[in-house]
């Protein structure tokens, strides 16, 4: 009899937990519905391409990112404005099967240029047509990430052409996916703190990045799948325990996903472009690296898409002493991916009794 009562009590606790998660998910759906209704007429516009005023919050940042991949080459160009430090952070990374090249971490922070926030440290960005076309130009020295510091002169002359309207994470993500993750979370002060610290606004676009890269005396033609992101708000590299973003070319489809795992909440979403149609990711079953293999499995409502690709080359660095960042070029044949991971390096404070 005591065993029966124990089983009954255990089932009751599980049922109560499921009911609580269901109520929270329903509330999350209602909040998301209201938020989408409020933001329906406030889509990214031409003025959003410009830099935004600093709101005074600690760790406020604004960044422009171009991440591209083609057969045998991965490329990341990132310009971040850090008004609280009166500086910019410039990243240029090139990944090939034989080597990885970058601006070394010691050279990424540049004193703020008040003349033009889009021209910093040899990197020039130009918006040719808002939300459609950008020019990316860089001239400077890069070094190999491993072995002897082999320094080479690098020049990038590239143009980005968008292939889709801006996708706004958190607004355009599948509401059922977001609601499920919110419903699973523990709603307390820590959740509010995590949401506040990770608060960002921005948008994502896929497209083509074309032009050329010159590395010493070698010229490489660029015609690559590319994802462009522009975001602004609080950027804390130590806030999530683990985060991943990836751009995957699988046959004729392009997939972009992101997942950030906080102590009290997992935030994730993304989209798939297939047959000229953009669909939200409804479920991310897997997004992980095991040994040298990267695994991604998702569902966009038309069935499951699965990617398993070997890592070909990677470059990693620590940011602000708070988190590790890694960019990896993965895949083989016609299936390839550009994979970004972020890992917290700071120990968490002990939980309060």
N, C-alpha and C positions, 0 to 999 in steps of 0.2 A: 504493500500500500504506500509506503514512504517513497518507493521508487516511482510509482505512478504519479504521486503528488509532485515529485521533483521534475518529472518529464512535463507535466502539465504546466508547472510554473515556468520552466524553460521555454516552452512553446508560447506561453502568454507574454513573456518578455520580448521574444522575437516578434510576435504579432504587434505588440505596442511600438517597437522600434520601426517596423515596416509602416505602421499607420502614421507615426510621426514623420517619417521620411516622405510619405505620400502627401501629407498636409503641407509640409515645407515645399515640396515640388509644385503643388498646386498654387501656393502663394507665389513661388518664383515665376511660374508661368504668367500669373496675373501681373506681376511687376514688369516682366519683360514685355508683355502685351502693351501695357501703359507706356513703357519707355519707347517702344517702337512707334506707337501712335504719336508721341511727342516729337520724335526725331524723324518722322516720315518725310517732312518737308525740309529737313536740315541735313541734306546729303553733302558730302565733301564738294566744295566749290573751288573756283580758281584762287580765291584769297587764302584758302587753307594751304596752298603750296608754299606760301611764304612762312618765314619763322614767326613764332608766336611770342607774345610778351611773357616775360618771367613773372609768375605769380608769387614769388618769394618763398616757395616751399623748398625745404632742404632736399637735395638730390634731384631737383628739377632738371630735366634734360630734354633736348629735341634732336632727333636724328633722321638722316636720310640714308637709306641703304639700297644698294644694288647688288644682288646675289645671283650669279649666273653660272651655267654649266653647259658644256658641250663635250663631245667625245675627247677624253684625255685631258680636260682642263676644267678647273673650278676657279671662280673669281668672286671676291668680295671687296666692295668699296663702301666705306661707311664714314660719314661725317656727322659728328655729334657736337652739339653746342651745350656747354656747361656754364651758364651765366653765373651761378653761385661761386665758381672758381675763376671767372673771367678768362676762360680758356675753351679750346676745342679739342676733341679727340679725333684723330684721323687713322683709319685702318685701311690698308691695302694688302690683300692676300691673294696669291696665285698658287694654285695647287695643280701639279702635274704628276704623272706616274713616276717620273724620275726624281722630282724634288719639289719642295715647297718654298716660296719666297714671300717676304713680307717687309713692311716697315717694322723694325724691332720695337718691342713695347716701350723701351726707354725714349723713343722718338715720337710716340703717338700723341702725347699731350703738347699742344701748341698754345702759346699765349694768345688771347682773343684778339682778332683783327676787327676793329670797329669800322673799318672801311667797307668790308663786304664779308658777310658771314658764310658765303658760298665759295670763297676763295681763300683757302687755308693750307699752309704747309705743302704747296705744290699741287694740291687737289682743287680743281675748278668744277663747279656744278652750274649748269644753266638750264632754266626751264624754258623750252622753246614753245611749248603749247601746254597750258595747264591740264593736268590729269591725262596727258597723252604722250608728250615727247620731251625727253631730257637729253642734255649733252653731258658727258662725263669725260674729263680730261685730267691726266695726272702726269707729272714729270718729277722724277726723283730717284734716289738710290734705294734699292731693296737688297736684302741679304737672305741667304739660305737659312732656314729655321734649324737645320741640323748640321753637325760637322763644323768644319772651319768656316768662319764668317766670310763667305765668298760674296763680295759686293758687286752688284751689277746695276747699270743704269736702266731705268724702266720708264716707258712712256705708254700711256693709254689714251686712245682717241676713239671714243665710243658714243653711240646714240641709242637711247631706249625708246621703243615704241610700244605703247600699251595695247594689250589684246582684249581687255575687259574693263568694265566700269569698276570704280573703287569698291572693294569689299571691306566693310567695317567690322572688325572683330568685336564680339560682344553684342552687336546689333544685328548683323546679318547672319550670325551663326544659327544653327538649328536650335530653335527654342526648347525642344524636347531634350536635347543633349545638355544644354545649359541648365535646364530645370532639374534634370536628374542629378547632376553634379552638385547643385546647390542643395537639393534635398538630402544628399548624403552627408553634407557638412554639419558640424556642430555649431549651432548658432549661438555665439557668445561674443565676448569682447575681443577675443583673439581673431575671430573671423572678421569683425569690423575693422580691426587694425590691419589685417592682411589685405583686405580689399582696398583700404585707403592707401597703403604703401605701394600697392601695385597699380594704382589708378593711372591709366594712360588713355589718351585718345589718339586716333590715327586710322590709317587705311592701308590696304594692300592691293597691288595690281600685278598680274602676270603679263609678260610680253616678250619681245625679242631685244637682245642687246647685240648691236652690230658695230663693226669697226675693226681695229687692230690693236695688238699689244706688241710692243718692241721691248725685248729683253736682251740687253747688250747688242750683239749684231744679229740677233734672231728676230724675225717678224712672224707673228702668229695671227692669222685671220680669225676674227671673232664673229660668229653667228650663233648665238646661244639662247637657250631658254633662260628666262630671267624673272625674278620676282623683285618688285620695288616696294619698299615700305617707307612710310613717313609717320612718325609718332612723336608725341610730346606729352610731358607730365612727369610724375615721379618715377625715376628709374633706379631701383635698388638692386644691385647685383647679388645681394645676399638675402633677398626676401624669399624666393622659392627654394625649396630643398633641391629640386631638380627641374629642369625645363628643357624642352626640345622643340625645334622648328625644323621642317624639312620641305624641300621642293623635289618632287619626284616626276620623272618622265617615264611612263610605262606604256609602251605602244603609242597610241594616238592620244592618250589622256595625260593631263598635267594635274598633279595634286599638290596642294599646300596645306599643311596642318601645323598647329602649335598646341603644346600642352605644358602647363606650369603646375607643379605639385607643391602646394603650401602645406604647412602642418595641419591645417584645418579644412582645406578645400583644394580640389583639383579643378583647374580652369583649362578648358580645351575647346577646340573648334577648327574650322577650316573649310575648304571647298575642293571640288573636283571639276575640271573643265574637260568635257568629253562630248564629241560630236557638236561642237559649237554651243553647248549648253553648260551653264554654271550651276552646280548643285552643292548644297551644304553637306558637309560630313555629318552623318547621323550617329555614328559610333566609331570610336577609335579603340579597337580591340587590343592593338599592340603597337608600340613605338619604342623600340629598345635596341641596344647593341649587346650582342653576346660574342665575346672574343673579337674576331675581325669581321663579323657579319652584322649588318644592320637589318632589322625587321620592322616592317610597317604593314598593318592590316586594318582596313577601314571599311565602312559601309556608307554609301552615298544614296541609298534608297533604290538603286538599280542593281544591287548585288555587292558582293565583297570584292575589294581590290587588295591584292597582296604583293608586297615587294620584299625581296630578300637579296641583298647585294653585298659583296665584299668591299671592305674599305681599301681604297687605293692609295690615298695620301691624306694626311691630316696636319693641322697646325693648332696649337693650344697656347693660351696665355691666361694669366691671372689679372682680374680687373678690380681695381680699387682695394685690393687685399680682401675682397669679400666673396668673390666667386671665380670659378674656373670657366673659361670659354673655349670651346673647340669647334673648328670648322673642318668637315671631312667630305672628301669626294668619294662616292661609292658607286657600285654597280659594274655591269659589263654589257657589252653588246648595245642593243637599243634601249636597255633599261638602265637608268642612271639616277643618281640623287645627290643633292647637296644637303648635308645634314649638320645642323647646329645644335650643340648641347651646352647647357649651363648648369653648373653644380655649385651649391653653397659650400664655402670653405670655413666659415666662422662657426664655432660651437654654439649651439642654442643655449640660452640661459636655463637654469633648472626650473622645472615647473613649480608654480606656487602651490602650497598645500591647500 
